[in-house]
Amino acid sequence: MPFLFNYHISYQSNCQNATKLPFDIFGMSQQGSSHQNISIGNQDSGGVYIGKRLIVGVVADGCSSGKNIDGFSSNQVGSHIASNIIIKIVRRLLERKNLNLENFKKEFEYSLLRQYRRLFNAFSPWKSEQSIILSNLFSSTFIVLAITDKYYCVFHCGDGDVFINRKHYNLSSEQGKYFTNKLIKASEYNLNQINSIKFIKTGDAKKLHNIFISTDGFINNQIKNSSQFQDFFFRKSPFIYQTGFNDRKAEFRTNLLSEIVQKDNCQDWPNDDATFISIRRSPKS
C-alpha cells in the first residue's frame, strides 16, 4: 500500500484562515507500516488553530503499550484528546488572558491536569481499571508550537523531533514520558507529581523563519539529510504564498514523498505512525 499522507488532523480558526501573522502552516499524518501489519490504527494526531494574532500547532502520539490481550494498547483517541484540549488551553491563556510566557508554564500545566482529571473521573473507574483506561484512552506524548505577533514558543512532554530555524532537537530520550502517567495519584494542586512540560525554545517572533514538529515516526537520518526534506520545509520561497493553513498536499507528495520513497528505497517508511506540522515565514510582498 502506498504511503500518501493525508489531512488526518483537526483544523480550527476563528478568522476563516485570515491570520495577520506572516506565516503559513501545513501538516499531515500517516499510519505506519508496522501498525498496518498488525491491524493497529493510526495512534497519532495533529491539530492546528489559526487566529488573527495566534497560530497553534500540536502533534501527539498515543501510547502503544498496554495490558490488553495482545500486549498493545488500543489507544486511537488519546492523541486526539490531547491535541484538542491543548489547543483550547493555549488559546485561553495566550489569546483571551494574554498571559506572558513567564506565567504560562504553570498555568498550562494546572489547566491540562484539571481537564484530564475531569475526563478520567467521568469514567468512575474501579481501581483495577484505572491503568487500563489511562493507557487505552489518555496516554499520549505531545509537542506544541505557538506563535503570536510578539513571540513564539515550542514545548513538549514526551518524544518526537523538532526543527527551529533549521536546528534539530531530537527528543528520543523523552520516550514514554506521558503527562498522564501519574494522573491517578497526582493532586490537582501538586504539579511535582506529574511529568511536566519542557520548553525547547522561546524567542522573538520577528526572528523566526520556520518550525517543524513531528511525532517520532517521521524523522530518520535518511529523511533528515535528504535535500528534498530540507528544501520542502525550510527553503525560502521566491513567491508570495497564502498565510494561514496552506494546502501543500500535492507538492508534498510530488516533491518529497515520490522522491524519497521511490528513489531512496524507503518503501517501508514510515515504520511507525508519523504526523507533522510545519510553519514557514511568508516572503514580504
C-alpha positions in Angstrom: 0.0 0.0 0.0 1.4 3.4 -0.9 2.1 5.9 1.9 0.4 9.1 0.7 -0.1 11.0 4.0 -3.3 13.0 4.3 -5.1 15.6 6.3 -6.0 13.4 9.3 -5.5 16.4 11.6 -8.0 18.8 13.3 -8.3 22.3 12.0 -9.8 25.3 13.9 -9.9 29.0 13.0 -11.9 32.0 14.3 -10.9 34.2 11.4 -11.6 32.0 8.4 -7.8 31.3 8.0 -7.2 35.1 7.6 -4.4 35.4 10.1 -2.4 38.7 10.3 0.7 36.7 11.2 3.2 36.4 8.3 3.4 32.6 8.5 1.8 29.6 6.7 1.1 26.3 8.4 0.8 22.8 7.0 0.5 19.3 8.4 -0.3 15.7 7.6 -0.5 12.3 9.2 0.2 8.7 8.1 -0.4 5.3 9.7 3.0 3.4 10.0 3.7 0.2 8.1 4.3 -1.7 11.4 0.8 -0.8 12.6 -0.7 -1.8 9.3 0.9 -5.2 9.5 -0.7 -6.0 12.9 -4.0 -4.2 12.3 -3.4 -1.3 14.7 -4.8 2.1 13.5 -3.0 5.4 13.4 -2.5 6.4 17.0 -1.1 9.8 16.1 -3.0 13.0 15.7 -2.3 16.6 14.8 -4.1 19.8 15.3 -3.8 23.4 14.2 -5.5 26.7 15.2 -5.4 29.8 13.1 -6.3 33.1 14.8 -5.7 36.6 13.7 -2.7 37.0 16.1 -2.1 33.5 17.3 -1.1 30.3 15.5 -1.0 26.9 17.4 0.2 23.6 16.1 0.2 20.2 18.0 1.4 16.7 17.2 0.6 13.9 19.6 1.4 10.2 19.7 -0.9 7.8 21.6 0.5 5.1 23.9 1.0 1.8 22.1 1.9 -0.4 25.1 -0.8 -1.8 27.4 -2.3 -4.7 29.3 -4.7 -5.9 26.6 -4.7 -9.5 25.4 -2.1 -8.9 22.7 0.0 -6.6 24.9 -0.8 -3.5 22.9 -3.0 -0.5 23.7 -6.0 0.2 21.5 -5.4 3.9 22.1 -6.5 5.7 19.0 -8.2 8.5 20.9 -5.6 9.7 23.5 -3.6 11.8 21.0 -6.8 13.4 19.6 -7.9 14.2 23.2 -4.5 15.7 23.9 -4.3 17.8 20.7 -7.8 19.3 21.1 -7.7 20.2 24.8 -4.1 21.6 24.4 -5.2 23.9 21.6 -8.2 25.1 23.8 -5.9 25.8 26.8 -3.3 27.6 24.7 -6.0 29.8 23.1 -7.4 30.6 26.5 -4.1 31.5 28.1 -2.5 33.4 25.2 -5.5 34.8 23.2 -8.0 35.5 25.9 -5.9 36.0 29.1 -2.9 37.4 27.1 -0.6 35.6 29.6 3.1 36.2 29.3 5.5 33.3 29.0 6.8 33.6 32.5 3.5 32.6 33.9 2.4 30.3 31.0 4.0 27.0 32.0 2.5 26.8 35.4 -1.0 27.9 34.3 -0.9 25.5 31.3 0.0 22.5 33.5 -2.7 23.3 36.0 -5.2 23.6 33.3 -4.2 20.4 31.5 -4.2 18.4 34.7 -7.6 19.6 35.6 -9.0 18.8 32.1 -7.5 15.3 32.2 -8.8 14.6 35.8 -12.4 15.7 34.8 -12.3 13.4 31.8 -10.8 10.5 33.7 -13.2 10.9 36.6 -16.1 10.8 34.2 -15.5 7.1 33.8 -15.7 6.5 37.6 -13.1 3.7 37.1 -12.6 0.9 39.6 -9.0 0.7 40.9 -8.3 -2.3 38.8 -9.4 -0.4 35.7 -7.5 2.8 36.2 -4.2 2.0 34.4 -6.1 0.3 31.5 -8.3 3.3 31.0 -5.2 5.6 31.1 -3.2 3.6 28.5 -6.2 2.9 26.2 -7.8 6.4 26.3 -5.5 9.1 27.6 -1.7 8.4 27.5 -0.1 10.5 24.8 3.1 12.4 24.0 2.7 15.9 22.6 4.8 18.7 21.0 3.3 22.2 20.7 4.2 25.3 18.8 2.6 28.7 19.5 3.2 32.0 17.6 1.9 35.4 18.5 2.8 38.8 16.9 5.4 39.2 19.6 7.0 35.9 20.4 7.0 32.2 19.7 7.4 29.1 21.9 7.8 25.4 21.4 7.3 22.9 24.3 6.7 19.2 24.8 6.0 16.3 27.0 7.4 13.1 25.5 9.5 12.2 22.4 9.5 13.3 18.8 11.5 15.7 16.7 11.6 19.5 16.4 13.4 21.8 14.0 13.5 25.6 14.7 15.2 27.8 12.1 16.7 24.5 10.8 18.3 23.5 14.1 17.3 19.9 15.0 16.1 18.9 18.5 16.0 15.1 19.0 13.6 14.3 21.8 14.1 10.5 21.8 15.4 10.5 25.4 11.9 11.6 26.5 10.2 8.4 25.2 7.3 7.2 27.4 7.0 10.4 29.4 3.3 10.9 29.2 1.7 13.8 31.0 -1.0 11.4 32.3 1.5 8.8 33.7 0.8 9.8 37.3 -2.7 11.2 36.9 -4.2 8.7 39.3 -2.0 9.8 42.2 -1.4 13.4 41.2 -3.1 16.1 43.3 -4.8 18.8 41.3 -2.5 21.3 43.1 0.8 19.4 43.2 2.5 19.6 39.9 5.6 18.0 41.2 3.8 14.6 40.9 3.5 14.8 37.1 5.8 14.7 34.1 5.9 18.4 33.4 6.2 20.1 30.1 9.6 21.3 28.9 10.2 24.4 26.8 12.5 23.7 23.8 12.8 27.3 22.8 11.2 30.7 23.1 12.1 33.8 21.1 11.2 36.9 19.2 8.6 36.2 16.5 10.4 38.6 14.2 13.5 36.3 14.2 11.5 33.1 13.5 11.8 31.7 10.0 10.5 28.1 10.3 9.4 25.4 12.7 8.9 21.7 12.1 7.4 19.4 14.8 6.7 15.7 14.3 6.0 12.5 16.2 8.8 10.0 16.5 7.8 8.1 13.4 8.7 10.7 10.8 12.4 11.6 11.1 15.3 9.2 10.5 18.8 10.0 9.3 17.9 9.4 5.6 14.9 11.7 5.7 16.6 14.3 7.8 19.6 14.6 5.5 17.7 14.4 2.2 17.7 17.6 0.1 14.0 17.0 -0.6 13.2 17.3 3.1 15.4 20.4 3.6 14.0 22.1 0.5 10.4 21.4 1.2 10.2 22.5 4.8 13.0 25.1 5.1 13.7 26.7 1.8 12.9 30.4 1.2 10.2 30.6 -1.4 10.6 33.4 -4.0 6.9 33.6 -4.3 4.3 35.2 -2.1 2.1 32.4 -0.8 -1.0 32.2 1.4 -0.6 32.7 5.1 -2.6 30.6 7.5 -3.2 27.0 6.6 -1.7 26.3 3.2 -2.7 23.3 1.1 0.6 21.8 0.0 -0.5 18.2 -0.2 0.2 17.8 -3.9 3.5 19.5 -3.6 4.4 17.3 -0.6 3.5 14.1 -2.4 5.3 15.0 -5.6 8.4 16.8 -4.4 9.1 14.9 -1.2 7.2 11.6 -1.0 7.8 10.3 -4.5 11.4 11.3 -4.5 12.3 9.7 -1.1 10.1 6.6 -1.3 10.8 5.7 -4.9 14.4 6.8 -5.4 15.8 6.4 -1.9 14.4 2.9 -1.3 12.2 3.9 1.7 9.2 1.8 0.7 8.5 0.9 4.4 8.8 4.4 5.7 7.2 5.4 7.9 7.5 2.3 10.0 5.8 3.9 12.9 2.8 6.3 12.7 4.1 9.7 11.5 2.5 13.2 11.9 4.0 16.6 11.3 3.1 20.2 11.5 5.3 22.9 9.8 5.3 26.6 9.6 7.2 29.0 7.3 7.6 32.7 7.2 6.0 34.2 4.2 8.1 36.4 2.0 7.3 40.1 2.2 5.1 41.4 -0.7 
